[in-house]
């Protein structure tokens, strides 16, 4: 939802007044949303945090799971060749844009899709995917949601805005995102509650801050991100299992087999975040080695628990409890591990078979019309779903994975 008006964008409306308007807008919208009822909420907060604001998510826009999605595709190849990879990316991207562009919005559910579409245009050379994202940005006046500052979900779209800015640096493309990031980095931490208290948040906000550093060359954005990342990691990262708990509710909960609950997509969000941060972090940044070390630990663990079909289940340590593989988490793992090989962070000989197998496994869930299935619906924990379930964030992860698999294939041939 956007309450911008012509006056807000006029040259007579000063920066300080804009900031005040945003705060008023945020209060007003949080009251409005607080009164709304919905069966589907974004990143629901732990029961221990009753003051957290909840904002309804348009789950119907984000995806669906029809009873009859049609036949699976038979025209794609899992060969590690750029043309074969591009064909798969285009098939899925074409279907997704055609199926859901009228529902494109500013919620976190779509943010990863936009990132994937931008990557798809860069990889395939076809501008139509980038143009679809740009149309959304222009309709949205290049603004973020800001009803519940400082919630990371509402900042996730900033990555696409800033990537579009880097492609064509017009001030309007980054102005609102920068204003919100500038408010964020002067925020005082609450000693009783993490800013990023759920692991998904690491995908939503840190890559925006790291891109603000890339654009401005001001390390205050990176330094703030770095401090908050390691506060979250210190709470949610299990040093023994080398996986992230989704949030504090899962510290003591167990799967049916007695093992801890580690959610596939939640850890996928983290792996994707590590890639997106490492891309822009200077080689000499003091704590970069810590990010690399965590990335390598998680990649090693994920490789060790990869399923026979190349994919990962919704509950990572209890695959027998889930009939279907979970494609959104698997796609982000593929994206991250392929990136690690491409950047020589991970050993190619060890990890190439992992991503070759996972890419083949994901392709087995593409339908003839381009729908990508076996994606868990909106949730914050492991769950079950239909084979046809397709949601935009999973498609975004797939397109990001394809972009890195293309790089990998190009370096091989």
Secondary structure as the mmCIF struct_conf table of DSSP 4:
data_model
#
loop_
_struct_conf.conf_type_id
_struct_conf.id
_struct_conf.beg_label_comp_id
_struct_conf.beg_label_asym_id
_struct_conf.beg_label_seq_id
_struct_conf.end_label_comp_id
_struct_conf.end_label_asym_id
_struct_conf.end_label_seq_id
HELX_RH_AL_P HELX_RH_AL_P1 UNK A 6 UNK A 9
BEND BEND1 UNK A 10 UNK A 10
TURN_TY1_P TURN_TY1_P1 UNK A 11 UNK A 12
BEND BEND2 UNK A 13 UNK A 13
HELX_RH_AL_P HELX_RH_AL_P2 UNK A 15 UNK A 34
TURN_TY1_P TURN_TY1_P2 UNK A 35 UNK A 35
BEND BEND3 UNK A 39 UNK A 39
STRN STRN1 UNK A 41 UNK A 41
BEND BEND4 UNK A 42 UNK A 43
HELX_LH_PP_P HELX_LH_PP_P1 UNK A 44 UNK A 46
TURN_TY1_P TURN_TY1_P3 UNK A 47 UNK A 48
TURN_TY1_P TURN_TY1_P4 UNK A 50 UNK A 51
STRN STRN2 UNK A 56 UNK A 56
HELX_RH_AL_P HELX_RH_AL_P3 UNK A 59 UNK A 62
STRN STRN3 UNK A 63 UNK A 64
BEND BEND5 UNK A 67 UNK A 67
HELX_LH_PP_P HELX_LH_PP_P2 UNK A 71 UNK A 71
STRN STRN4 UNK A 72 UNK A 72
HELX_LH_PP_P HELX_LH_PP_P3 UNK A 73 UNK A 73
BEND BEND6 UNK A 75 UNK A 75
BEND BEND7 UNK A 80 UNK A 80
HELX_RH_AL_P HELX_RH_AL_P4 UNK A 82 UNK A 100
HELX_RH_3T_P HELX_RH_3T_P1 UNK A 101 UNK A 103
BEND BEND8 UNK A 106 UNK A 107
HELX_RH_AL_P HELX_RH_AL_P5 UNK A 108 UNK A 124
TURN_TY1_P TURN_TY1_P5 UNK A 127 UNK A 127
HELX_RH_AL_P HELX_RH_AL_P6 UNK A 128 UNK A 139
TURN_TY1_P TURN_TY1_P6 UNK A 140 UNK A 142
TURN_TY1_P TURN_TY1_P7 UNK A 147 UNK A 150
HELX_RH_3T_P HELX_RH_3T_P2 UNK A 152 UNK A 155
TURN_TY1_P TURN_TY1_P8 UNK A 156 UNK A 157
HELX_RH_AL_P HELX_RH_AL_P7 UNK A 158 UNK A 167
BEND BEND9 UNK A 168 UNK A 168
TURN_TY1_P TURN_TY1_P9 UNK A 171 UNK A 171
HELX_RH_AL_P HELX_RH_AL_P8 UNK A 172 UNK A 184
TURN_TY1_P TURN_TY1_P10 UNK A 185 UNK A 186
HELX_LH_PP_P HELX_LH_PP_P4 UNK A 187 UNK A 189
STRN STRN5 UNK A 190 UNK A 190
TURN_TY1_P TURN_TY1_P11 UNK A 191 UNK A 192
STRN STRN6 UNK A 193 UNK A 193
BEND BEND10 UNK A 195 UNK A 196
BEND BEND11 UNK A 198 UNK A 198
TURN_TY1_P TURN_TY1_P12 UNK A 199 UNK A 200
HELX_RH_AL_P HELX_RH_AL_P9 UNK A 201 UNK A 204
TURN_TY1_P TURN_TY1_P13 UNK A 205 UNK A 205
HELX_RH_AL_P HELX_RH_AL_P10 UNK A 206 UNK A 216
HELX_RH_AL_P HELX_RH_AL_P11 UNK A 219 UNK A 236
STRN STRN7 UNK A 237 UNK A 238
TURN_TY1_P TURN_TY1_P14 UNK A 239 UNK A 242
STRN STRN8 UNK A 243 UNK A 244
BEND BEND12 UNK A 246 UNK A 247
HELX_RH_3T_P HELX_RH_3T_P3 UNK A 248 UNK A 250
BEND BEND13 UNK A 251 UNK A 252
STRN STRN9 UNK A 254 UNK A 254
TURN_TY1_P TURN_TY1_P15 UNK A 256 UNK A 257
BEND BEND14 UNK A 258 UNK A 258
STRN STRN10 UNK A 260 UNK A 260
STRN STRN11 UNK A 263 UNK A 263
HELX_RH_AL_P HELX_RH_AL_P12 UNK A 264 UNK A 278
TURN_TY1_P TURN_TY1_P16 UNK A 279 UNK A 280
BEND BEND15 UNK A 281 UNK A 281
TURN_TY1_P TURN_TY1_P17 UNK A 283 UNK A 284
TURN_TY1_P TURN_TY1_P18 UNK A 286 UNK A 287
HELX_RH_AL_P HELX_RH_AL_P13 UNK A 288 UNK A 304
TURN_TY1_P TURN_TY1_P19 UNK A 305 UNK A 305
TURN_TY1_P TURN_TY1_P20 UNK A 308 UNK A 309
BEND BEND16 UNK A 310 UNK A 310
STRN STRN12 UNK A 313 UNK A 313
BEND BEND17 UNK A 314 UNK A 314
STRN STRN13 UNK A 315 UNK A 315
TURN_TY1_P TURN_TY1_P21 UNK A 316 UNK A 317
HELX_RH_3T_P HELX_RH_3T_P4 UNK A 319 UNK A 321
BEND BEND18 UNK A 323 UNK A 324
STRN STRN14 UNK A 325 UNK A 325
HELX_RH_AL_P HELX_RH_AL_P14 UNK A 327 UNK A 342
TURN_TY1_P TURN_TY1_P22 UNK A 343 UNK A 344
BEND BEND19 UNK A 345 UNK A 346
HELX_RH_AL_P HELX_RH_AL_P15 UNK A 348 UNK A 363
TURN_TY1_P TURN_TY1_P23 UNK A 364 UNK A 365
STRN STRN15 UNK A 366 UNK A 367
TURN_TY1_P TURN_TY1_P24 UNK A 368 UNK A 369
BEND BEND20 UNK A 370 UNK A 370
STRN STRN16 UNK A 372 UNK A 372
BEND BEND21 UNK A 378 UNK A 378
BEND BEND22 UNK A 380 UNK A 381
TURN_TY1_P TURN_TY1_P25 UNK A 387 UNK A 388
STRN STRN17 UNK A 390 UNK A 391
HELX_RH_AL_P HELX_RH_AL_P16 UNK A 392 UNK A 412
#
